[in-house]
């Protein structure tokens, strides 16, 4: 089967069977600023962990300006037990500072009325808005065709054979975006993330994964396990 047809079949299965079986939901609707800040919590974390951390952040601090002027340790404590809480806190504070210095407010709703390319340029202009944050905000706040990709979801797409293992994260996100129609894009990240945190871990749990029958990495792992078993059974 041609490579494009194989990839199309994998995407169909991801966005139908896998999405249904893993009970994947789209991210909550949020104001543009909050969606951008939430992306910092969501990167490489399960949805439950990120949702809980973001909820704590909003309950501990009275508003976003208080977060901006708080010590990094205070913000990190609110984010715990997210991994790399201190680095995430630094990025959150940096993002808020970027926005405040640019607009003297935290209202980003005007981005909804701008052309997608113009909105993307403004987001990318802020020093602490990395590729993941920009893509997340474009997709889930501004309804623009973008595909956020972090290390955990990158791992899934490599193992499924959707992208090359030596393809850098930034170019991999662009390549994947071209494989998915705009209308199909919203559930992509949540579906890949659910797989990454339930089955496609650094040490994969292929046995329970519903993609194992069409996953090159799972097939290779199964073949290697079977080969090792046969070697152990050979008489001496």
C-alpha positions as CSV (number, residue, x, y, z in Angstrom):
1,X,0.0,0.0,0.0
2,X,1.4,3.5,-0.9
3,X,2.8,5.5,2.0
4,X,0.2,8.2,1.7
5,X,-2.7,5.7,1.8
6,X,-1.1,4.0,4.9
7,X,-0.9,7.4,6.7
8,X,-4.5,8.2,5.7
9,X,-5.7,4.9,7.2
10,X,-3.8,5.6,10.4
11,X,-5.3,9.0,10.7
12,X,-8.8,7.6,10.2
13,X,-8.3,5.1,12.9
14,X,-6.8,7.7,15.3
15,X,-9.7,10.1,14.8
16,X,-12.4,7.5,15.0
17,X,-11.6,4.3,16.9
18,X,-8.9,5.7,19.2
19,X,-10.7,9.0,19.9
20,X,-13.9,7.0,20.8
21,X,-12.1,4.3,22.9
22,X,-10.0,6.8,24.9
23,X,-13.0,9.2,25.4
24,X,-11.1,12.1,23.9
25,X,-12.7,15.5,24.5
26,X,-11.8,18.8,22.9
27,X,-10.1,21.4,25.2
28,X,-12.4,23.7,27.2
29,X,-13.3,27.1,25.6
30,X,-11.3,29.9,27.2
31,X,-10.4,33.5,26.5
32,X,-7.4,33.9,24.2
33,X,-5.0,34.8,27.0
34,X,-6.1,31.9,29.2
35,X,-5.8,29.4,26.3
36,X,-2.2,30.6,25.7
37,X,-1.3,30.3,29.4
38,X,-3.0,26.9,29.6
39,X,-0.8,25.6,26.8
40,X,2.2,26.1,29.1
41,X,0.6,23.7,31.6
42,X,-0.6,21.2,28.9
43,X,2.7,20.6,27.2
44,X,3.9,17.0,27.8
45,X,1.3,16.4,30.5
46,X,-1.9,14.5,30.7
47,X,-5.1,16.6,30.4
48,X,-6.1,15.8,34.0
49,X,-2.8,17.0,35.4
50,X,-2.9,20.2,33.3
51,X,-6.5,21.0,34.1
52,X,-5.9,20.6,37.8
53,X,-2.8,22.7,37.7
54,X,-4.5,25.5,35.8
55,X,-7.5,25.5,38.1
56,X,-5.1,25.8,41.1
57,X,-3.3,28.6,39.5
58,X,-6.5,30.6,39.0
59,X,-7.7,29.9,42.6
60,X,-4.4,30.8,44.3
61,X,-4.0,34.1,42.6
62,X,-6.6,36.8,42.4
63,X,-5.9,37.8,38.8
64,X,-3.2,37.5,36.0
65,X,-1.4,40.6,37.1
66,X,-0.8,39.0,40.5
67,X,0.7,36.0,38.7
68,X,2.9,38.4,36.7
69,X,4.4,40.1,39.7
70,X,4.7,37.0,41.9
71,X,7.9,35.1,42.6
72,X,8.6,32.2,40.3
73,X,8.6,29.8,43.3
74,X,5.1,30.9,44.3
75,X,3.7,30.2,40.9
76,X,5.6,26.9,40.7
77,X,4.1,25.8,44.0
78,X,0.6,26.4,42.6
79,X,1.5,24.4,39.5
80,X,2.9,21.4,41.4
81,X,2.9,18.4,40.9
82,X,3.3,19.3,37.2
83,X,6.7,18.2,36.0
84,X,9.2,21.1,35.4
85,X,6.9,23.3,37.5
86,X,9.6,25.9,38.0
87,X,10.4,26.2,34.2
88,X,6.6,26.4,33.5
89,X,6.2,29.2,36.1
90,X,9.0,31.2,34.5
91,X,7.4,30.9,31.1
92,X,4.0,31.9,32.5
93,X,5.3,34.9,34.2
94,X,7.4,35.8,31.1
95,X,4.3,35.5,28.8
96,X,2.3,37.7,31.0
97,X,5.1,40.3,31.1
98,X,5.4,40.1,27.3
99,X,1.7,40.7,26.8
100,X,1.6,43.5,29.4
101,X,4.6,45.4,28.0
102,X,3.1,45.1,24.5
103,X,-0.5,46.0,25.3
104,X,-0.6,47.4,28.8
105,X,-3.5,45.0,29.5
106,X,-4.2,41.3,29.3
107,X,-7.0,41.5,26.8
108,X,-6.2,39.4,23.7
109,X,-9.7,39.0,22.4
110,X,-8.9,41.4,19.5
111,X,-6.8,38.6,18.0
112,X,-10.0,36.8,17.1
113,X,-10.8,39.5,14.5
114,X,-7.4,39.5,12.8
115,X,-6.4,37.4,9.8
116,X,-4.7,34.2,10.9
117,X,-1.3,35.0,9.6
118,X,-1.4,38.4,11.4
119,X,-2.5,36.8,14.6
120,X,0.2,34.2,14.3
121,X,2.9,36.9,13.8
122,X,1.8,38.8,16.9
123,X,1.8,35.7,19.1
124,X,5.2,34.6,17.8
125,X,6.6,38.1,18.5
126,X,6.3,37.5,22.2
127,X,9.6,36.0,23.4
128,X,8.1,33.4,25.8
129,X,5.5,32.2,23.2
130,X,7.2,29.1,21.8
131,X,6.0,27.1,18.8
132,X,3.7,24.9,21.0
133,X,2.1,27.8,22.7
134,X,1.5,29.6,19.4
135,X,0.1,26.6,17.7
136,X,-2.2,25.7,20.7
137,X,-3.5,29.3,20.8
138,X,-4.1,29.4,17.0
139,X,-6.0,26.1,17.0
140,X,-8.0,26.3,20.2
141,X,-8.6,30.0,20.7
142,X,-8.5,31.4,17.2
143,X,-9.9,28.4,15.2
144,X,-6.9,28.5,12.8
145,X,-5.5,25.4,11.2
146,X,-2.5,24.6,13.4
147,X,-1.2,21.5,15.1
148,X,0.5,21.8,18.5
149,X,3.1,19.2,18.9
150,X,5.2,18.4,22.0
151,X,7.8,15.7,22.8
152,X,5.2,13.2,24.0
153,X,2.9,13.5,20.9
154,X,5.9,13.7,18.7
155,X,6.9,10.2,20.1
156,X,3.5,8.8,19.1
157,X,3.6,10.1,15.5
158,X,7.2,8.8,15.0
159,X,6.2,5.3,16.2
160,X,3.1,5.3,14.0
161,X,5.3,6.1,11.0
162,X,3.6,9.4,10.3
163,X,6.8,11.3,10.4
164,X,10.5,10.5,10.2
165,X,12.3,9.9,13.6
166,X,15.0,12.4,12.7
167,X,12.6,15.2,11.8
168,X,12.9,18.1,14.3
169,X,9.8,19.0,16.3
170,X,9.1,22.3,14.4
171,X,9.2,20.8,10.9
172,X,7.4,17.7,12.2
173,X,4.4,19.8,13.3
174,X,4.2,21.4,9.9
175,X,4.5,18.1,8.1
176,X,1.7,16.6,10.3
177,X,-0.5,19.7,9.7
178,X,-0.3,19.0,6.0
179,X,-1.6,15.5,6.5
180,X,-4.7,16.6,8.3
181,X,-7.7,18.6,7.0
182,X,-8.6,21.7,9.0
183,X,-12.0,20.3,10.0
184,X,-10.2,17.2,11.4
185,X,-7.5,19.0,13.3
186,X,-9.1,20.0,16.6
187,X,-9.1,16.5,18.2
188,X,-5.7,15.6,16.9
189,X,-3.6,16.8,19.8
190,X,-5.9,15.5,22.5
191,X,-6.0,12.1,20.8
192,X,-2.3,11.8,20.4
193,X,-1.7,13.0,24.0
194,X,-4.2,10.4,25.4
195,X,-2.2,7.7,23.6
196,X,1.1,9.2,24.7
197,X,0.1,9.1,28.4
198,X,-1.8,5.8,28.4
199,X,0.0,3.5,26.0
200,X,2.8,5.1,24.0
201,X,5.0,5.9,27.0
202,X,8.8,6.1,26.7
203,X,8.5,2.4,27.6
204,X,5.5,1.5,25.4
205,X,2.5,-0.6,26.6
206,X,1.6,-1.9,23.1
207,X,-0.4,-4.8,24.4
208,X,-3.4,-2.7,25.3
209,X,-3.2,-0.2,22.5
210,X,-5.8,-0.3,19.8
211,X,-3.3,1.0,17.2
212,X,-0.9,-1.9,17.7
213,X,-2.1,-3.8,14.6
214,X,-1.1,-0.9,12.3
215,X,1.8,0.6,14.3
216,X,5.3,-0.1,12.8
217,X,6.9,0.3,16.2
218,X,4.5,-2.1,17.9
219,X,5.0,-4.7,15.1
220,X,8.8,-4.4,15.4
221,X,8.6,-4.8,19.2
222,X,6.4,-7.8,18.9
223,X,8.8,-9.4,16.3
224,X,11.8,-8.7,18.5
225,X,10.0,-10.3,21.5
226,X,9.1,-13.3,19.5
227,X,12.6,-13.7,18.2
228,X,14.1,-13.5,21.7
229,X,11.6,-16.1,23.0
230,X,12.5,-18.5,20.2
231,X,16.2,-18.1,20.9
232,X,15.6,-18.8,24.6
233,X,13.7,-22.0,23.7
234,X,16.4,-23.4,21.4
235,X,17.9,-26.6,22.8
236,X,21.6,-26.4,23.8
